[in-house]
Amino acid sequence: MSQPRKFFIIAGEVSGDIHGASLIDAMKKVDSSCIFSGIGGQQMESKGLASLFPLEKMSVMGFVEVLKHLRFFNDVERTVLKTIESERPERLILIDYPGFNLRLAKKVKRRFNIPITYYISPQIWAWKEKRINIVKQYIDQMLVIFPFEKKWYAERGVDVEWVGHPYLEQLNTAPKSDLKSQLGLNPQKPLLTLFPGSRKQELDNHLKVCFKAAKLVQETIDDVQIVLGIAPNVNIDSIQIPKNILLEKTNPRRALEAADAAIVASGTSTLEAAIYGIPMVIIYKMNYLSWWLSKLLVKTKFAGMPNLIANRIIVPELLQSQLKATPISKQIIRIINPGLARENTLQNLSNVRDALGDGNASSKAASFILGNSS
């Protein structure tokens, strides 16, 4: 009987957990002897990952917030290095999560010299471009999900492959009325979905304004249904949800898929909504110091991925001081109602989806990884 092929894989956020689970599944289909340890959430664990830490503890964002949790991240790093030393995997696979993963890549390469794959590039084309030097020195294989990233890395001398975006694999072609029925909603009435983020600070900063905006929308469109989509691992026991809002924790993605319009926190969920063809308003608010620093350091013109890919504003962004209930509600009313604004938004989102590949990202990534492993 052949020896199992050991891989160490790290995802630090909910989106990375979803993509990591698909990658594990795809790798096992190519070679059933693959086994995985590392860090991930419920999705990756359901595919067989032995996770060293709970995902929710890893999901910290912002300069100040990371500093507060520095001791925890040092403990994680020590545990990871010890585990890699004892298990000796044939390859380390890093999924996004650059602050931790790039720092770890240096230490793993120096101590153990095992091959390292980076799946889903850190957005160093947006900020911290100097991290390209870490990638060139310590990353053996870069697998990217946006077409413009391949060109960006290739121009800087990095061995790179574009696999397309893994969200396309989960595209549901069922009619919206069916998706609404699956959530126990009226299939004929419009649906507004609130997607405020999965981190504690995102919920703290976004929920109240989302609730107020939803109430204003309902005052104008009285038959609108409102669903709050929250990841299953997020604790919301202390949050008082208004009676007019349905909570969906079992399948929050379905709540986004079924929507006619959505209020979405900036991040990977905005791209998910674009792929589903959901007109949206992108929101975000963070600690003032973190915001000030990000404005100094971030090079991109837009916050939302749909706008970045389109290279223009195709969905509204209301960030920081602009994050107020009235402007959010006005934009939602504009794009949820039938008319030219909605039709233009739907066409622009369709163009973004078409630019993201053929829907085989995980299997392509698995082939590259296993083809390049020792």
N, C-alpha and C positions, 0 to 999 in steps of 0.2 A: 504494500500500500504506500502511495507517494506521500511525502511530507506536506502538511498544509502550507499555503503561501500566506505569510503574515504581513498585514499592512497596518500602519498606525495612521489614523485619520482624525483631523480636528476641524470642527465647526463650532463657532461661538455664538451664533444667532439663530433665530427661528428659520429664516430663509435658508441659511446654510445647512440646517438640519434637514430641510425638505430636499435640497439638491444632493446632500450627502447620502440620504436614503436611496434616492434614484441611482446614484453612482454605485453604491454598494450592491444594489440589486443587479445592475448591468454587469458589474465585474463578476458576480457569482454566476451569471448566465454564461459568460465566456469561460470561466474556470471555477467550478463548484468547490474547489479546495481552498478558495480564498477565505481567510478569517480576519476580523477587524477588531482592534482595540483603539482607544483614544478618547475623544470628547465629542459628545453630540447629545441630541434630545430624544424625545419619544419616537420620532420617525426613524432615526438611525438605529435606535435600540430595537425597534420592531423588525429591522432587517438583520439583526444579529450583532450589532456593535456592543462591546463591553465598555461602557462609558465610565470614566474615572470621576467626573464631576457632573452635577446637574446643570443643564444648559442655562436655566434662568439666572444662575449665579454669574455666568459669563457675560450676560447681555447688559453691559454697561457702556454708555456712550457719552462723549463730551470730555474735555480736558480735565475739568474740575472733578467730575464724577469718577473718572479713572484714578485720579490721585487719591481719592478717598478709599479706594479699594485696592491700593497697591500691595498691601501685605498678602491679601488673598491671592492676587495674581502671581506673586513670588512663590507662594506655596504650590500653586498649580504648576508653575514652570518646573520646580524641583521634582514634583511627583511625575510629571511627564518624562523628564530626563532619566529618572530612575527606572521607569517602566520600559522605556526604549532600550536602556542598557540591559535590562534583564530579559526582555522578549526578543530583541534583535530582529525587528521587522525588516523586510527586504526593501521597503520604501515608505517614506513619510508623505502623506497627502494632506495639503493645507487647503482649506476652503475659505476664501475671502478673509475677513477678520484680521486686517493687516497689522494693527498695533502689536498684538500678541504674537501672531504667526511669523512675522518677519524677524522679530527679536529671537524667537525660538529657533527659526531656520539656521541662524548663524551658529547658535550653540550646538545644535544637532550635527551640523556639517563638520564643525571643528572637532567635536568629541568622537563621533561615530562614523563620519564620512559615508552615510547611506544616501542614496538618490532621493531627491525631494521634488515632488510635483506640486505646483500651485494651480489649483482648479478654481476658476472665477477670480480674475485678477483683482488685486487691490487697486483702488481708483487713483493710482499715482499720476495719471494723466490729468487729474483734477487738482490735486495738491500733494505736497511732499514729493516732488519729482525726483529729489535726490535719492529716494528709496530705490530708484532704478539700479543704483550701484550695488545694493544688497541683493536685488534680483539677479543681476549679472554674475555676482560672485558666488551665491549660495543656492540658487534655484536651478535645477537641472532641466526642468520641463515646465513651460508656462502654457496653460490651456485657457483660452479666453472665450467670452460669451457674446461680446459685441463686435461687429465687423470692423469698426474703426480702431479697436484695440490691437488687432493683428498688425495693421499698418504702423501704428504708433510704436509698438515693441520692435518690429522688424527694422524700422529706421534707426533704432538705438542698439541694434546688434544682439537682440535677444532671440533665442530659438523659441518660436511661438506657433501654436496651432489654434485656429478658430473652430469651435465645435457647434456654435449656435447657442441659443438660450434654452435652458432646461424647462422653463415655464411652458414652452410650446408643447411639451410632452403631455401636459395635464389639461390641455384645452378641451373643454366640454362643448360638444356640438348640440346638446339638447336645447329645445326652445326655452326661452326665458320663463314662459308660463309654467313649464314643467319644473324648472328649478325653484320657482316661487312656491309651487305646490309642495315640493319636497321639504320646504322650510315651514310648512303649515300656514302659508300666506295666501291671500286672494290672488290668483294668477292674473286677474284682469286689472288690478290696481297698480299704480306706480310704486316703485320701491326705492327708497333712499337708504344707502348703507353707510354707517359710520365706521371707519377703520383708523382708530386713533394711534395705533402703534402697539408694541408688545412690552416695551420697557416701562418700568415704574415711573420714571421722570416724564416719559411721553404721555402716559395716562394722566399724571398730575397736571401737566401743562395743556393738554388738549381736550379732555373729556367735558369740562364745564362749557367751554365755548362751542363744542360740537352739539351738546344738548340744547343750548340756547338757539343755535342756528337751525337745528332740526325743528324746534318749536315754531320759529318764524316761518319756515317753509310750510309747515302744516297749517299755519294760519292762512296761507295763500292757497295751498293745494290741500283741501280738507280730506281728500281720500288717500293721501300719500301714506304708505306704510314705512316704518322706520325700524331698521335692524342695526344693532351694535355687534360687530364681529370682533371677538377677542380670542387670542390663542388659548388652547386648553390648559397650558401650564401657567397661565397668568392668574395671580390671586387678586380677585376683585371683591372680596367679602366686605371691605370697608366702603365700597362705592354704592351710593344710592342711585339706582337707575330709574328715570321717570317711567310712569306707568304706560305712557304712549310708545315706549321703545322696547322692542323684543330683543333679548340677549341671545346670541348664537355663539356658543363656545365649542360645541361638538364638531361643527364643520364651518369655521369662519370663512374659509375660502368659498364655500357655496353661497354664503351671504353676499360676497363680493361679485361672484359670477352672475347671480340672479338680479343684481341691482340695475336700475335704470339710470342712476347717478350715484356718486359716492363722494364722501369727504375723506381724504386719505392722507395720513402722515407721510411726509417725504421719506423715501427709502425704497426698498425693493417692491413693496406693495403697489407703488405707483406704476411700476412696469407691469406687474401682474394685472392690474386693472386695465392698462392699455391693451394688453394681449387679449383680455376678455372683451375689449371694446366698450368699456364703461366710461362715459363722460364723467369727469371728476374735477374737484377742487383740491389742490395740493396744499397742505398746511404744515407748519412746523414752528415750534417755539422751544428755546432752550435757555439754560443759565446765561445771564447777560455776558459774563466774561467769556464763556465758550463761544457765544455768538460773535462777539467782537473779534476774538482770535480767528474764528472761521472766516469772517469777512476779509481779514488781512491775508489769510493763507490760501483760501480756495480760489482756483483760477477759472472755474467754469462760469458761464454766463447765467446758468439756470440751476435750480435745486432739483427739479424733478427729472427722472430718467426719460419720460416721454418727450419732454422739451429738449433735453440734451441730444437725444437721437435725431429728432426732427430739426435740431439746430434753430429752433424758434419757439415762441410760446404757442402751444396748441391747446394747453389746459391751464387755467389760472393758478398762480402761486400766491398764497397769502401767508407771509412769514413774519415771525417775531412781532413787531409793533402793529403790523397790518392784520394780525390774526384777531379778528373781531366777528361777532355773530352776524351782524347785519350785512357786511360785504359778502360773507360766505353764503348766506341764504339767498342773496340776489343772484349770485353766480349759479347756484344750484337750480334756482327757478328758471334761469335762462337756458340751461342745458338739459333739464329734465323734461321740459315741455316740448312737444313736437314743433318743428320750425327750422329755419335756416341755421341758427347757431348750433342746434343739436346735430343736424345733418353734416355740417362742416367738421364738427368735432369727431363724429363717428368715422368720417372719411380719413381724417388725419391720423386717428388711432389705428385704422386699418393699414395705412402706409407704414407706420412704425412696426406693427406686427410682421408685415411682409419682409422687413429688413433684418429680421432676427433669426433666420435659418430655417431648416426643414423639419424641426421637431425631433431630431435624433441626438441631442447633445450628450446625454448620459452614455449611450452606447458608443458614440464616437470617443468620448473621454476615456471610457473603459478600455477600448481598443488601443488607444495611444499609451495609456498607463501600463497595461499588461504587455504590450509590444515592446515597451522600453524598459521593463523591469528585468532585473538580473535573474 
